[in-house]
Every structure is written in structure tokens, then in C-alpha cells.
Amino acid sequence: MSTLSEAAYEILRDAVNVARDFQCQSLAALKSRLAMRWPGKENEVAEAIQFWATSVRERHPGGVSRI
């Protein structure tokens, strides 16, 4: 897995909390919230989300259950 820039790491931490706190049910909803919280950091937001997605795919190769 690749390493994150410092800014992307901070956004990743925020993304996890935002997804949980605001019950984001879609990637679009999460991206929208992050865009408001991190204006001008679109590349870092994309980097953080890509890192998170890669991590989930590696840990759950068969997919994540929706229970």
C-alpha cells in the first residue's frame, strides 16, 4: 500500500469520522462533506479516499457485508 501525504492523512482521519458522524451512505455524500471541510484540497481528498478504498479491498477481498 502506498503512503499518504500529511494532508491526505489528516483528511483520511476526518473522512472516517465524517462518514460515521453524518451516516454518509454514498461516496458522493462523503466527498461533498469533505469538499466543504477541506476547500481547495480536492487532490488530497481523492488521495485519502483512494487509500481508504484500497485498504478496504485488501482487508475484505470478498466485499464488505451490509449488515
CYANA upper distance limits for C-alpha pairs under 8 A (distance plus 0.5 A):
  1 MET  CA     51 PHE  CA      8.36
  1 MET  CA     54 THR  CA      8.19
  1 MET  CA     55 SER  CA      8.13
  2 SER  CA     51 PHE  CA      8.13
  4 LEU  CA      8 ALA  CA      6.33
  4 LEU  CA      9 TYR  CA      6.27
  4 LEU  CA     47 GLU  CA      7.88
  4 LEU  CA     48 ALA  CA      7.80
  4 LEU  CA     51 PHE  CA      8.13
  5 SER  CA      9 TYR  CA      6.66
  5 SER  CA     44 GLU  CA      8.31
  6 GLU  CA     10 GLU  CA      6.92
  7 ALA  CA     11 ILE  CA      6.77
  7 ALA  CA     44 GLU  CA      6.92
  8 ALA  CA     12 LEU  CA      6.46
  8 ALA  CA     44 GLU  CA      5.23
  8 ALA  CA     45 VAL  CA      6.83
  8 ALA  CA     47 GLU  CA      6.66
  8 ALA  CA     48 ALA  CA      5.54
  9 TYR  CA     13 ARG  CA      6.82
  9 TYR  CA     48 ALA  CA      7.05
 10 GLU  CA     14 ASP  CA      6.78
 11 ILE  CA     15 ALA  CA      6.37
 11 ILE  CA     34 LEU  CA      8.37
 11 ILE  CA     38 TRP  CA      8.32
 11 ILE  CA     44 GLU  CA      7.77
 11 ILE  CA     45 VAL  CA      6.82
 11 ILE  CA     48 ALA  CA      6.84
 12 LEU  CA     16 VAL  CA      6.83
 12 LEU  CA     45 VAL  CA      8.11
 12 LEU  CA     48 ALA  CA      5.45
 12 LEU  CA     49 ILE  CA      7.42
 12 LEU  CA     52 TRP  CA      7.89
 13 ARG  CA     17 ASN  CA      7.14
 14 ASP  CA     18 VAL  CA      6.48
 15 ALA  CA     19 ALA  CA      6.42
 15 ALA  CA     30 LEU  CA      7.78
 15 ALA  CA     34 LEU  CA      7.37
 15 ALA  CA     49 ILE  CA      8.47
 16 VAL  CA     20 ARG  CA      6.82
 17 ASN  CA     21 ASP  CA      6.31
 18 VAL  CA     22 PHE  CA      6.17
 18 VAL  CA     23 GLN  CA      8.17
 18 VAL  CA     24 CYS  CA      8.01
 18 VAL  CA     30 LEU  CA      7.78
 18 VAL  CA     33 ARG  CA      8.00
 18 VAL  CA     34 LEU  CA      8.36
 19 ALA  CA     23 GLN  CA      5.96
 19 ALA  CA     24 CYS  CA      5.35
 19 ALA  CA     25 GLN  CA      8.35
 19 ALA  CA     30 LEU  CA      6.76
 20 ARG  CA     24 CYS  CA      7.44
 24 CYS  CA     29 ALA  CA      6.23
 24 CYS  CA     30 LEU  CA      6.21
 25 GLN  CA     29 ALA  CA      7.44
 25 GLN  CA     30 LEU  CA      8.40
 26 SER  CA     30 LEU  CA      6.97
 27 LEU  CA     31 LYS  CA      6.54
 28 ALA  CA     32 SER  CA      6.55
 29 ALA  CA     33 ARG  CA      6.81
 30 LEU  CA     34 LEU  CA      6.66
 31 LYS  CA     35 ALA  CA      6.46
 31 LYS  CA     45 VAL  CA      8.11
 32 SER  CA     36 MET  CA      6.98
 33 ARG  CA     37 ARG  CA      6.88
 34 LEU  CA     38 TRP  CA      6.26
 34 LEU  CA     45 VAL  CA      7.62
 35 ALA  CA     39 PRO  CA      5.97
 35 ALA  CA     40 GLY  CA      8.34
 35 ALA  CA     41 LYS  CA      8.01
 35 ALA  CA     42 GLU  CA      7.44
 35 ALA  CA     45 VAL  CA      8.22
 38 TRP  CA     42 GLU  CA      8.23
 38 TRP  CA     45 VAL  CA      8.38
 41 LYS  CA     45 VAL  CA      6.63
 42 GLU  CA     46 ALA  CA      6.66
 43 ASN  CA     47 GLU  CA      6.63
 44 GLU  CA     48 ALA  CA      6.57
 45 VAL  CA     49 ILE  CA      6.70
 46 ALA  CA     50 GLN  CA      6.53
 47 GLU  CA     51 PHE  CA      6.65
 48 ALA  CA     52 TRP  CA      6.72
 49 ILE  CA     53 ALA  CA      6.56
 50 GLN  CA     54 THR  CA      6.57
 51 PHE  CA     55 SER  CA      6.64
 52 TRP  CA     56 VAL  CA      6.74
 53 ALA  CA     57 ARG  CA      6.70
 54 THR  CA     58 GLU  CA      6.69
 55 SER  CA     59 ARG  CA      6.74
 56 VAL  CA     60 HIS  CA      6.33
 56 VAL  CA     61 PRO  CA      8.49
 57 ARG  CA     61 PRO  CA      5.78
 57 ARG  CA     63 GLY  CA      7.57
 60 HIS  CA     64 VAL  CA      6.61
